[in-house]
């Protein structure tokens, strides 16, 4: 691809068995911008027509690079794309999602004015079976503690499609995705955050939305099992421990520690749902340790209710947990 060295932005799209969604995604990405944006399509061993669709777009546009690899998972596909980035900035788009009209063109204009150590957080809209919900929007600069609290409280997303990353920083700090793990964004984003000096929220009025589409058979919404429970728990505890180190205010650290109780309690309930009483007991013990030694400060009513529920008999808890299914 002759135009790569002139590009400011690379968009990486990992692809696996999404033939029904891929064209919609690619159509939304302003690929006809030619040398202003590089697009890397990583086909991660699809068994449907996704690879053929990628090849078609590769044949049409000089700024599309097609990587066809054996199946290795989402992290592996994203990392394969990262190895081929030659632009200043990199952005990730999931192949069953899409962006609203003009999103990439607007983003490109913003990046021309951005410093290497600045982080943009982008507007995100969730689409679940046609039901639309705005997950994040707004504008202006935000401090690290306020941003961490927004992340913990669910007002900002950890999905990498929420951010634009500086390629040199990723390369110099060797920040890549964890292979073989689910919820890989929970590791990637905190590792990048510690090298950021400014965080800027971008308004949908100036950019448009990234539309995050939830499918019933997606990883994050599939039936629970032990691996999923503990991949999620370990990722969230890693994230919270990392954010606690980044936080500068005691109230932020306390909020993070309180959140650890929440994620451990959720894992406890999920273990009970699959009759994994041994691991449920371990999660319970970790919550007790946090209560005794975690310097949690004042607990909210929400956390107190969860803690009280924790000490109810297991059979009653199992019945209560069914209500959340």
BELMOPE-V695365 format. One record per helix or strand. SS is the DSSP state (hx for helix, st for strand). FROM is the first residue (numbers start at 1). TO is the last residue. If there is no record, write none. Layout:
SS_FROM_TO, SS_FROM_TO
This chain:
hx_4_6, st_9_15, hx_22_27, hx_31_36, st_37_44, hx_50_60, st_64_69, hx_74_82, st_89_92, st_98_99, hx_103_111, st_118_121, st_124_128, st_131_136, st_140_142, hx_144_152, hx_160_162, st_163_166, hx_167_172, hx_185_193, st_198_201, hx_204_207, st_210_214, hx_219_221, hx_226_246, hx_250_273, hx_277_293, hx_301_310, hx_314_322
